[in-house]
Amino acid sequence: MRPTSTTSPVNFKTSQVTAVLGPTNTGKTHLAVERMMGYSDGIIGLPLRLLAREVYERVVAVKGAANVALVTGEEKIIPPQAAYFVCTVEAMPLDRGFEFLAIDEIQLAEDPERGHIFTDRLIYARGRQETLFLGAETIRPWIRRLIPDASFVSRPRFSKLTYRGAKKISRLRPRTAIVAFSANDVYAIAELVRRQRGGAAVVMGSLSPRTRNAQVELYQSGDVDYLVATDAIGMGLNMDIDHVAFAGTVKYDGALSRRLRPAEFAQIAGRAGRHMNNGTFGTTANVDPLEDELIEKIENHEFEPVRNIRWRNQDLNFTTTRDLLRSLEMLPAVDGMVSPRDPDDYTAFKTLINDEEVRRHSQSTAKVRQLWQVCQVPDFRKTMHDVHVRLLREIFIHLQGKRGKLPTDWVAGHLKSLEKTDGDIDTLATRIAHTRTWTYISHVSDWMDDYKYWQETARNIEDKLSDALHERLTQRFVDRRTAMLVRKLKDRSQLEAQISETGEVHVEGHFLGTLKGLRFNADTSLNNTEARTLRNIGNKAVAAEIAMRASRLASAQDAEISLDDQGRLIWQETPVASLAKGETVLKPRVQLLASEQLNGSAQDAVAKRLNDWVTSQIESRLKPLVQLETLPLTGAARGIAFQVSENLGALQRYKLGDQIRLLDKKDYGRLKFGGIRVGYEHVFMPILLKPDPTALRCLLWAIYQERKEIPPAPPAGRVSFETDSKLPWTYYLTAGYAVFDRLAVRLDMLDRLAGMLRRASRGLLETSTPTNNEPVAAVDITDTADIADMATKATEATEATPAEIVKEATPSPAEALPAPSLEAPSQSEAPAPAADETVPVDKNVEGKAITPDKTEKKKDLPRNLPFKPTHEMLSLVGTTREQFSLILDKLGYVAEGEGEEITYRRKSFKKKARDTKSPKKNNAKAGMTDQKKQKSTRAEQRRPQAKEKAIDPDSPFAILKTLGKK
């Protein structure tokens, strides 16, 4: 059981006591200061260090610095002849009598942490002639209960307080205070106000008086029109505030997060409308509007009276640590009085007396008193409890030394670490908090040698840190350029806009944005309101400049306009438009990159000029593709030309198989005349495979596919390369490449390779000794460089005649057979060669072209002979052997054998078995099949077998063959 106090109301000191009660802005503090200065001496206790500094400066201005003292936890200015003391409530020197005594904000007696101090002053602090207690009406019942003879004076509010609802921060009017309840929220809101309104001053309870005064002056002078603060402004800080906006309604009171009480709302909202000016309050920053009942209480100043006040025994017993602890834990005897919420000094004392060394040094009454004095050092740093207790333990242990003083080197080391002025806002604020702790310690004269020196040192460090903190706050939360602009706009000054040669737009020296091409890019650092105002001011100059540029662009020559690889139209090194998906792939749509200032006839003229330029570029750079529409084609040939044009000049052959079968020789000629090659695997336009047409076709494809990123064109001049897995195969086909897994091969080279492979499989290339009694179409010569050179020279030396090309490459419709696979059409679907390419004619080892016997029909030649790849085949596609094998596999050729004896032949495809539901029909079909087999057998018997040609024994091929046998 904790002991109970024997104190009762009848034992309280009573004298001429007056309670001046009322809401904010009633002049209570001003009245007390004036009354104090009317006596020969006096003392006033204030709730905040910041407010104490403000009142001190006011009294000094009247009575002089030599007659006024300032006493707070961290700052003591006490002249020898001081008659007037301005103090924080905790630091009041009550051992000295004063004619006048006043306590401000006495309703704080209900505060869970500091309330017992105000209760003690209410019970025991008295002036010899007059005592004033200033506060809210809610404390009236307790004053009447504890001081029955006290007189009461109610003061009405000078101005009216009205609720204005919720508003966005960007719409808050000037001279507004935005209240938040955490440092992070204060910083975030101040940053937002800086971007939108030019800046804000910041006031928090943790700021030093020097920093706070500098920030208040920033607001009062009009450099900024907004103040972002914590609830510290609710305690007597008088500033010209017209509106208070709550950016939060929940605060952390040291134990838990809770909603503000109605009286706390009124205390903060009452900062608006000082003296005779009416004020307003509301919410902002997504805070819900206040309830009607709460609004009525705030506007009418009607609140529930204080139910409980805090009390702690002040008659302490310092005989032993146990006696002191018992006296601190004594319970109040008066109903409604409750103990405080474990004050920091009490918690630190309980922790330290459990330390063996501390307990050993605190055996006497003087040492117990000294330990309690150490425990009262406040934790301004707000660090972990253990950290603060460790510091207190060090202080107490050092005081037990021979000299009974704190070591000079130890104190100097701590202060030295706080002298640095670098770092951000939080770093500087933390250093100031540390310095405040050492400032408090330096004011205990018994603990230090030359304590005045250390007081001065700590004050200088705090001043330097305060100035640095003010500078950081101003740099971060004040944009002087924008603030100056806002003041000019407020004064309606005449502003002019200038546009530099680089396109920068300035209004009275303030950067507004940049004009690039036909687009105006506004400065995003300006808030919406300022941006609109500045655009209105500079709109005429910007609009005139854009109109002049549009006129020059509409009459520009073709050479002045260009198209980049991202589909943007460039004029004077600046994008003015971009291509977008149009009706067809060859007719993209032009989108102007222009601001809203370009409109009407000027916009139409620019759009028409750029559309005409794009059309002319496509018609000139892709002329063969565009002219396909005008070719005199009919039927299947016209359909083929249309699909080739729609696919930008390249299409897989199997998709056009039905139409190709309907072509006659004249159709082949007309398509060839139009630049279309009907190849073995693809139908394409060889002339469009050049780098420039390829780049444009790839760009048009990407735009028509509406891709977010425009892929680069394939490397120019490359026959084959590895593909990018992020791009589809249709992109590479548009670029003129066929894709085999990750390998891209140019269509013209692939077509030539396919022709060589088909001729090799039919024995139309030079042959050597057959393997396994079968004729082999070619000899592998890729491993011998000399033989490869000879073969290459032989290839370049002989060319086929046009008659032979037409005869071999253009089969008759009767000879056309269905393709065995989608990627490997049949031999009979041979392509018509293009005009700009010479089809290579097969040669023998002596460089002579191998041609079948004139009397031997082409259809009677063998169709699937094994063959070996030649150096010429490899050189066509420029790949490795592994990649070449992949190409052959995709083209429908299967490898046989291993090592150097590997050969290739066309894959055989078995027909699917037919339905056998109807036996009669199946038997009839079987009979017809047998007849066809007999005819086929007879034809094969009549077909002459391929003759083996003798090899010149002196030729390199004969030498190679001999080496192979060995």
C-alpha positions, 0 to 999 in steps of 0.5 A: 500500500502506498502511503496517503497524504494528510494534506486537506483543503483547509491547510492550503495557503489562502490570500488575495487570489484572483482567477482570470478565466476565459477562452483564447484571445481574451488578453489574460497573459497581457493583463498579467504582464501589465499587472506584474510591471505595476509592482516593484517586483513580481514573477510569472510562470508560463507553460512553454519555454518559447512563450517565456522567451517572448514575454521576457523580451516584452518586459525587457523592452519596458523595464530594461535587461538589468531588471528582468530575469529569465529562468527556464530549465535550459536558460538562466539570465539572472541579473544581480538586481533583477526584480521581475522574473519570467519563468517556466512553471517548473523553474519558478524560484519559490524560495524568494518572495514576490509582491505579485505572482501569476501562473498561466494556463493553470488548467494544465493541472490535469496534464498526465505528465506535468499536471502535478507541477501546476497543482502544486503552484495552485496550492502553494504559490502565492504573491505577497499582495496579489496572485493571479491564476490564468486559464480556461473556464474548465478549471473553475470548480477546482479553484473554487474547491481548493481556494474558497476565498478566491475571486473570479473574473471572466473575460470574453473573447475579443473576436469571433471564431467560426468553422469553415469546413474542410479545404485542400491545402492548395486552396487554403487562404494566406495567413493560415496556420496548418497544425499537425501532431508529428515532425514527419507530418509537419515536414511533409505539409511544409514541403507541399506548401513550398511547392504550391504557395512558395513556402511556409514557416515551421514552429515546433516545441522542440525548436530552440527559442532562437530558431523559433523566433527566426521562423516566426519572423519569417511568417510575421514579415510576410516573406511566407503566408503560411505557418506549419506547426504542432500544437505548441502554438496553442499555448500563448504564441501570438501571431497574425493568424486568420485561419487554423487548419487541422491536418490531424486530429490524433496526437500521441500524449506520451502513452498512447495515441488519442483524439484531441479533446474538445478543449484542446481543439478550442485551445489550438483553433483559438490562435486564429483571429487575434485581438479584434480580428475574427478568426476561422478554423477547419480541416485539411489534408484529407481530415474528415470534417468536424462534428456539429456538436464539437463545432458548437462547443468550440464556437461557444466555448462551452466545455466540460469542467476538469474532473481530475487533477494531478498531484504529487507529494512535494514534502519529500523525505531524503533520509534514505533512498527508500524513504524518498521513494516512499514519499514520492509514492504517497497518494493524494488525500483529496478526491479527484486528485490522482498521481501523475503518469510515472514522471521521468525523474521518478522512473530514473530514480527507481532504476538508479537505486537498484544499481549497486554502485549508486546505492553504495554512494547514496547512504547519506541524506545529502547524497540522496538529495543529490541523487534526486537532483540528478534524476531531475535532469530532463530528457530533452533528447527523447531517447530510450529510457536506458540511454538517459539513465546511463547518462544520469548514472555517469553524472552521479558517479562523477560527482562522487569523486574527490572534488565533487565536480564533473570532470572538465574533459568529460564535459568538453568531450560531450560538447565538442561532439555537438559543435558540428553544423552539418547534416539535415534538419533531423540531425540538427534538431537532435544535436540541439536537444542534446545541447539543451540537456547540457545547458540544463546541467551547466546551470547547476552551479554546484556540479561544475568548475567555472559553470558560467563558462560552460553555460556560455559554451553551451549557449553558443553551440545552441545558437550556432545549431539554431542558426543552421537549423533555421537555414535548413528549414528555410532552404527546404520549405521556402522558395523565395522565387515563388514567394516573391512572385506571389507577392507581385501577383498580389500587388498586381504588378505589370509582368512581362514574358520573354522567350530566349533563343533556346526557348526558355520563357521567363516572366519578370525573371522567373522561369516559366517553362521551355518552348520546344518546337510547338510544345510549351513545357511548363515548370512543374515546380510551380503549383497549379494556381501559380502555373495558371496565373503565369500561363495567363500572363505569358500566354500571348507571347507563347501563343504568338511564338507558336503561331510564327513557328507553325507558319514557318513549318507549313512552308518548310522544304522537304529537306528541312524535315526528317524522320527519326528511328522512333517515328518522330518528325524532326524540324529544326532539331526538335520533334514536332509530330509523331506517327501513329496507327492509321487506316493501313500500314502504309498510311500512318496517322500524324500526331502533332506534338503541340500545345493548346496554343496551336489551333485553328487554321495554323494547326490544319496547315501544319498537319497537312504539310506533315501528312504530305511529307510523310506520304511523299517519303513512303512513296519515294523510299518504298516506291516498288511497294506502293506501285503494286496498287497500280500494276495491271494485274488481275485474278490471283496475281492481283490478290498476291500483290495486295497481300504482299503490299499489306505485309510490307513486301514479304509473306510466307509462300504457303499462305499464297499456295492456292493463288500461286497454283492459279498463276500462268507464265504471264502472271509470273512475268507481271509479278516479276516486272512489279518486283515480286519474287515467288520464291521457294519459301517466301514471296517477297520483294528483293529490292526492299531488302536494302537498309533504307527501305528495311528501316522504314518498313520496320518502323511502319510495322512497329507503329501499326502494331502500336508497340510502346518501344520502337525496335531498332532495324536489323544490322545493315548488310548482315545475311544472318544473325541471332534474334532478340527473343522479345521481338516476334517473328513477324517483325523479322519477316517484315525486315526481310528475314526468316527466323529459325529458332533464334537464327534470322536468315535474309530471304533472298539468300535463303531462297537461293539456298533452297534452290540449290538444295532442290537441284542437289536432291534431284542430281542436277549438281555435280556428283561423285561415287555413290554411297550405299549404291545410291548416287551422291549429289555433291562432295563436301569441300568445306574443309579444304581452302584451296578446293573452296577457292576453286569452286568459288571461282568456278561458280563466279565464272559461269552464268546461266542463260535467261532461256535456261533460267525461265525453263528451269524456274517456271514450271507449267501448271500441269507439273505443279505438285502440292508442297510436302510441308508448310516450310518446304514446298515441292520442287514443282513450285519453283520460283521465277528469278528476279531481274537483278539476280543471276541464278547460279548454274551447277558446275562440275569440277572443271567449272563447266555447268552440269545440264541434263541431257536435252533429250531427257525430260525433267520430270523423269529425273530422280527426286530425292537423292542424298547430297552433301552441303557445299562451301557455296551453300554455307557461304550463302547464309554465312552461318556455322555448321550447327546453324546450317544444319538447323536451316536444313532441318527447318527446310525439310531435309534430314541428316543421314550418317555421321562425321564426314560421311553425313548426307542430307535428303528430303524428309518423306511424308506419309499420307494419312490412312483413309476411312474404311467404313465403306468396303465397296468404295475402299475396294474400288479405290484400291483397284484404282490405286493398283492401276496407278502403281502399275503405270508408275512402275512402267514410267520408272522402267522407262525413266533413264537412270542417272549416269555416274560421271567419271572423275578426272584422276588429276583433279583435286576432287579425286585426291580428296576422295582418295584421302577420304578412303584412307 
